[in-house]
Amino acid sequence: MAARGRSDKRVEPSFEGSRPSDDFRLDADERVVGNGNGRPGRRPSRAESDERSERPERARPSRNKKAPQRGQGGGFFAPLRRLIYWCFVLGIWAGIAVGGLVLYYGARMPAASTWAIPDRPPNMKITAVDGSVVANRGSTGGEALALEEMSPYLPQAVIAIEDRRFYSHFGVDPFGLARAVVNNLTGQPIQGGSTITQQLAKNLFLSPDRTFERKIQEVLLSFWLEHKFTKDQILAMYLNRVFFGSNAYGVEAASRRYFNKSARDVNLGEAATLAGLLKAPSRLSPARDPKAAETRAQIVLGTMREEGYVTDSDLKTAMSQPPAKAKSYWTGAQHYAADMVVDEVKSLIGEPKVDVTVETTLDMRLEAAAEKSLNDILKKEGGKLNASQAALVSVDATGAIRALVGGRDYATSQFNRAVKAKRQPGSAFKPFVYAAALEAGARPDSMVNDAPVKIGNWSPENFDEKYRGPVTLASAFAQSLNTVAAQLVMQVGPDKVVSLAHRLGIDSDIQANASIALGTSEVSLVELTSAYASFMNGGYKATPHIVKRITDPDGKVLYEADYANPPRVLSEPVAATMNGMMNRVINEGTGKAARIDGWQAAGKSGTTQSFRDALFVGYTSIMTTGIWFGNDDGAFMKKVTGGGLPAKAWKEYMTSAMKGYTPTPLFGTGRGLDLPPAAVQPDSPSTTIGDIISGILPGGRRTQEELPADYPPAPRPPVQDSASIEREPARVRPVYGDNQGYDNRDNRQIYDNRPVYGDRGRHGDVIPPGDVPARDYRQYRGPYDSPTPVPPGAIGGGPVPPGDVGVAGSRGQPRQTTLFDLIMGQ
């Protein structure tokens, strides 16, 4: 019944009707849920469906509008949030990657326990007699200074321009490091960003290669340095090792290089210039581009003002200073002496392993006077006389070098012409010839004949090509007569002359033949000058030396010179006689231009063939000085003689050098050592017919003249055979008298048995006889005082036949006049 009461009309499910066609929504009651029994939800009955259809409709959203999802908010900030998120994620991965690289490259480095600061290359500090610094030599070019010793402007300027946060960071600037990493990854050069600690680490331990590996290692080493040392220690190490251009490492080397002063004394402008060099040391060097260096210094000064290191008034004063100017190389004559010191130190103690201080014998006042005198003469007369170079050596009585100039300008040429160049001395060698003749018994008043002389195929001539006939030995020396010097060499024996020259300090090899009378064997200026000092000091060896003492940083003495007891190489009478003869050279001979007011002086000039070289070596009672003028290429000067430019420069220098000294006479005057009186000739008895008959032939009866007791005995003439003149000179020098050769180092007798070498190289190097065939002087035309033929090398083994040509009373044996002489008109 109930069923029948129900309508038979079927109600079809439809989405049409009162609901909009595009709306669709399920209410809570329409959801399929489980029943109370836990079974799956049942399907609603038809009545329930009709009941729901009759319920009022609720607003339903449009089907085409998408409902917002949960968690989405504000569309404008969503991309920014996503960017931050992914940056954070990528940052984590980048950190992991960088950490891995750090661990990898760090593992390739040695263990930190083995790390140590490498020793700074040793420096050689060279000082003068007054303690002033002459120069620094070594890889760095300057000594290390403590931070407290430097000018306070230096660390301030470097920190301001290189690392403003130096005292606040932990060794690395993260922003600078990040910029360097990005540049490296993108292929751009790594520049900037490095702290002072990082730069020190790179300089101490790493190569300059700009790679990622080196940058990582640099960071690790920076952490180690910051942990190991204080900030001040790091800054001091950096300032003492960093490169400042022009081969200068460290602020001391750079300051002396560019400003010729210590880093202790630099002012604000100079400190700014040095700090500015660190960006590009070679390009910004004042020696290369002063304008660029000045521009960079202005930037440094502005930065210092920003950081508060200087005031406006300080800044104004510094900017008003003229820009720094420096030559392209070290300048000053003292650097020639410094180079000589380096060579001498290495020969004395070897290569220094630590910093050393070398006290020298140099007097900087004399050094400046020497440089000025040479440059004055070269500037005034060098150009018109074609003289481009000059050298000077000045020594005291012990051989200590007080001044040394190796050339016109050290910045232009560093070759030391005073020490390393060997040139023919010309007539400046004649004092050794005359001293040997005095030892052999000759006297300054002995008469000699200035006349044409032929020795083998050689005929020496005087400079003026004139002959004066009979003259005294002293007069011949003052006028530098070549014919007389050649005769003396042959009478005394070339070996004796060579032995005496070696005894007095000539270390170079000398050819033992007649041409040594005119100075054809090459010697250096320093050895020639020191040999002259033996005449000045009364006959003692004057060994040239420039190093007085060498000490290490702790004050320990590594070497100390001792020349208090030099050997005697000349007897006092011979030294006194030579002083008197060389005094005449300056007073009335070829050295008149060298006379200085108020002082008694002595010396000798020398000129080589075609005016290639001109020398003057002279001395007072205080100092001996040798000067050379010429050209490096051996070009001829325009009639420049030793009595010309060298004598003028000698006078100018010695006038300055003698200031402050009390004039004293030369050795041998006022002390009972005056020139010995002329020999008293015995009254000649009346000549009888028996005397004439007995002396009918040349070489008749002779008498032995009595010599002063203080002169050494004349040597016995060498034993000769008929062919002695044509034989080569003896290669072993015999010992004679009490005068023997001395070695420079331990006074050993070496010169009397010194072998004669066959040839000499172009630069004076001795070549053993077995290497190059010996050439005689017929093949070698060396320059001497006048363009004269050169004797053959075989000449010189004995007296010139006849043995008494041109000399009267030689060796104290006056010759009697014979009938033959009367007939021949002699």
Disulfide bonds with the S-S distance in Angstrom:
none
